[in-house]
Amino acid sequence: MTDAIASNVVPLSWEGDRATGRLLMLDQRQLPTEEVWLKMHSAEDVARGIREMVIRGAPAIGIAAAFGMALGMRAFEGPLHERPAEFSRIRELLASTRPTAVNLFWALERCARVAERLRDADNASLTDALFNEADQIFQDDRDNNLRLGNYGAALFEGPTRILTHCNTGALATGGYGTALGVIRALHASQKLEHVWVGETRPYLQGARLTAWECVKEGIDATLITDSMAAHFMKLGQVDAVILGTDRIARNGDVANKIGTYGLAVLCKHHNIPFYVATPLSTIDLNTASGDDIEIEQRDPTEVTHIGGRQMAPEGVGVAHPAFDVTPADLVTAIITEAGVVYPPYTDTLPTLF
Ligand SMILES: CSC[C@@H](O)[C@@H](O)C(=O)COP(=O)(O)O
């Protein structure tokens, strides 16, 4: 086992006591130039924060939603069985924010199980239990990342050159990160030579967030545009690609940030291993294949504008699927907190649970 570097970056934190306090979210839209913390007082605030990308990344979205559920129920009085519609309304509000990352629905399901157990309890007890659940999801995610980071790092002898995409770091999780967690663990064990950070058009999670995390922790990283990946692979300067995911289907198909599928195809052509690092909370055994995963379609202005400046003419058609699906047969291995699994994923994924 390698010693983890303690990342001091977190996407959210709590301020005050549970009865009157608030959730603080680091506004990821303002990074890397400004570190602004927004105060969330209600489920509506949290839902807006997720929808508008104040917080993003599959595990972080799930954690935020669990806190949103607790904040939402805090506003009421009396036992839940007297007003079950309120719980459903808040759950649906949070569930409607973003469709692709399964962690959102997984976390809300955990909250629903808590509520079911305490449907006759007074509201203070229910709210307290929901806050405990949110804290537990937050803490577990960080611990799981540390574990999967070590499993991932053990796959390499070093010195290794990794290419990654989007942001899968402390900002996208309970801390530390999934794919970036593996990279952190490689760095800690002195097996990391270098990281190529794909900028991740159109939302630039790689350029704005992963690059920021790497610089903050002294990880040797080079930012490239997405279209440069093939070039550096051809030059023999990429030993492996490691990414995160928003949902893995039962057959091992991987939904992740748009551009992931293209990288997997490039890896196949250049004979480079393609790894997906994820907590078990992102594996959805109830979804048979990637064809069944809803792909979020986002606002066209995220494609036509960069930093508020218009880059495309009025009137042009624009497509903006935020995610794509990489077929399981392009995935070399899936790295989790319970170990590393290889194809055929239909057989190996269920053994992790
Ligand atoms: C550990 S994060 C894994 C994924 O959530 C990440 O790769 C990703 O695609 C995030 O997309 P985003 O649209 O920024 O929420």
The ligand as an SDF file (V2000), in Angstrom:
LIG
                    3D

 15 14  0  0  0  0  0  0  0  0999 V2000
  -15.1010   10.8810  -10.3620 C   0  0  0  0  0  0  0  0  0  0  0  0
  -15.9190   11.8010  -11.5000 S   0  0  0  0  0  0  0  0  0  0  0  0
  -16.3330   10.7550  -12.8780 C   0  0  0  0  0  0  0  0  0  0  0  0
  -17.2110   11.4750  -13.8250 C   0  0  0  0  0  0  0  0  0  0  0  0
  -18.2720   12.0430  -13.1280 O   0  0  0  0  0  0  0  0  0  0  0  0
  -16.4410   12.5310  -14.6120 C   0  0  0  0  0  0  0  0  0  0  0  0
  -15.5010   11.8910  -15.4180 O   0  0  0  0  0  0  0  0  0  0  0  0
  -17.3880   13.3120  -15.4540 C   0  0  0  0  0  0  0  0  0  0  0  0
  -17.7040   12.9310  -16.5570 O   0  0  0  0  0  0  0  0  0  0  0  0
  -18.0000   14.5280  -14.8480 C   0  0  0  0  0  0  0  0  0  0  0  0
  -18.8880   15.1880  -15.7040 O   0  0  0  0  0  0  0  0  0  0  0  0
  -19.5340   16.5660  -15.2540 P   0  0  0  0  0  0  0  0  0  0  0  0
  -20.3980   16.9450  -16.4120 O   0  0  0  0  0  0  0  0  0  0  0  0
  -18.4110   17.5020  -15.0140 O   0  0  0  0  0  0  0  0  0  0  0  0
  -20.3500   16.2720  -14.0120 O   0  0  0  0  0  0  0  0  0  0  0  0
  1  2  1  0
  2  3  1  0
  3  4  1  0
  4  5  1  0
  4  6  1  0
  6  7  1  0
  6  8  1  0
  8  9  2  0
  8 10  1  0
 10 11  1  0
 11 12  1  0
 12 13  2  0
 12 14  1  0
 12 15  1  0
M  END
$$$$
